[in-house]
Structures are given as C-alpha cells and as structure tokens.
Amino acid sequence: MARKKKKNRVPKEIAQIVVDRADGMCEIMSRETGCNGQAQQLHHRQLRSQGGKHDVENMIHICEPCHHWAHMHPDVAYTKGWIVKSTKDPSSVPVERRGKLVLLTEHGGLENTAIEPLDV
C-alpha cells in the first residue's frame, strides 16, 4: 500500500533554512517554558489555522516543551512574538529569541530590534 502524501508539509528548503538558523538549539530557550535546549520541532508563529504560511520569517525551530508551552499560554506567547496574530505580518513582528528581540529574515538571518512584538 502506498503511503499517503501529507498535505501542507513544510517545503524541505524552507525547513532547512529554519533548522540551520537554529543550529540545533531551541530558538525560544526560556526558563519559564521548561526548555530542554534541543531544537526538535518546527513552529509556525502565525498559526496555520490563522493563515500562517510556510515562510522562514514565520517559523522557529524549538524544543517540545517550548512548543507545548507557547500553545498553552498564548497571551504570553503573543507578547514575545512566539505566536503572531492573524492580522499581523510575521516578517514585521519581532520574536524574543534566546532572550533577545530580533526580526527573522527570509534568508534565515536575524536583525536586532528594540521594537516590542505588541508595539507592531
């Protein structure tokens, strides 16, 4: 029997850019989440159910505890840019990454910023 093809799978080239940017370490890396430090899962900052796309700027590579925590605490996750509202453009919403506010670029780079995620 042939395997079913999964719909809406992250394209390999996009996933690879996000994985390379993380360099094996969780991009959230926060004590409050119970982070284990090991990047294991791709997370859409603007959720797929909210129209989020498979874009490098919309995705972070994080550990399972951080992924679970972000979904269980959306109010805090919005303030840190770990989740982005459907009305926002993830490329213009900073994310708190390993304790620093940055903008994620389409080529897998990072730009420092002082803009708070909810100021956008």
Buried (B, 14 or more C-beta within 10 A) or exposed (E): EEEEEEEEEBEEEBBEBBBEBBEEBBBBBBEEBEBEEBBBBBBBBBBEEBEBBBBBBBBBBBBBBBBBBBEEBEEBBBBBBBBBBEEBEBBEBBBBBBEEBBBBBEEBEBEEBEEBBEEB
